[in-house]
Amino acid sequence: MKHSLKLLALAWLGLLSSQSVWAVGTTANTDITNAASADYFIGATPLTATSNTTTTTVDELLNLTVVGQDAGNQVTVGPGDINQVLTFQITNTGNGTDSYSLTVTNLLGDDFDAVPIAIYLDDGDGVFNAADTLLDGSNDPVMNADDVITVFVVADIPLGPLDGDIADVDLRVDSNTATGVPGTGIAGAGDGGTNAVIGTSGGTDTATESYLVSDVLVSLFKSVSIVDPFGGTDPVTGATITYSIDVTVTGGGTASGLVISDPIPANTTYVGSSMTLGGVPLTDGVDAFDGADFGITTPNTVTLDLGDLTAGTQTITFDVTIN
């Protein structure tokens, strides 16, 4: 009786192993095999019984993610700019090979539409350039499980938008095998003729990024003056170099959170308390008075938080000595 119960239990385990499996981490079309065995005695003779071998072929799970890659999911542009790039990353989070169709939509309710819009597959360097491939619907990207690709949405900005206007753009990516209700099975549509099962993403995902119009331009111009220990202008040991940085803002908007950083060059030493803004002395320590510091925000670097600036020019100076 004891041996019979053991055989029954092993047979039940074999039955369980023959059921369908959703194995996100296991490659689609992988065979999972299993067999049970029983050891027993008849009298003093040891014997073994072996079950049949069950085989379970892993179905293909259809899953993906789309994520915008630009800071704040936003790219700053100017009216009339051409070939402006939004960057997205697509990941095949399923367990098989799939191809994907990509669709770009200008969203309603924003300030303007960017046109025309094209989609390019990155050549692997992460930079939009001539080596990237235009995706025109006839060459949808094919991705293995866990593959990650970068695509660029490229558009021109019309002349009409004003400073602060936004164009929201959706990139939708659909599995070409199937989309729909998670858990839905499609017979024979997976890798190697396995079934395909729609995953939690529904076989589709969408990410939104934006073009933000700004007619503000920030430019920096840096100049140098030298006073040597002999009253001349030769850059010799002990000479003082005064760096002057003109920060110019043009346009009708505001450059927000403008921070200037200037590392002290090798072979020189910063002259303490030499920073000025518009001729007004600044402090080297972090305080609430002037937004300037030396070596605190960033080691061996002059840092000045200018805040929000509109059109105009601010001049920063500081001194170093040649070692």
Sequence and secondary structure as in RCSB ss.txt:
>XXXX:A:sequence
MKHSLKLLALAWLGLLSSQSVWAVGTTANTDITNAASADYFIGATPLTATSNTTTTTVDELLNLTVVGQDAGNQV
TVGPGDINQVLTFQITNTGNGTDSYSLTVTNLLGDDFDAVPIAIYLDDGDGVFNAADTLLDGSNDPVMNADDVIT
VFVVADIPLGPLDGDIADVDLRVDSNTATGVPGTGIAGAGDGGTNAVIGTSGGTDTATESYLVSDVLVSLFKSVS
IVDPFGGTDPVTGATITYSIDVTVTGGGTASGLVISDPIPANTTYVGSSMTLGGVPLTDGVDAFDGADFGITTPN
TVTLDLGDLTAGTQTITFDVTIN
>XXXX:A:secstr
 HHHHHHHHHHHHHHHTTS    TTS TT EEEE  EEEEEETTEEEEEE   EEEE  EEE EEEEE SGGGEE
EE TT  SEEEEEEEEE SSS EEEEEEEEE TTSS    SEEEEE  SSSS STTSEE  SSS  EE TT EEE
EEEEE   S   TT EEEEEEEEEESS  SSTT EETT SGGG  EEE TTTTEEEEEEEEEE   EEEEEEEEE
EE TTSS    TT EEEEEEEEEEESSS EEEEEEEEE  TTEEE TT  EETTEE  SS  TTTSEEESSSSTT
EEEEEEEEE SEEEEEEEEEEE 
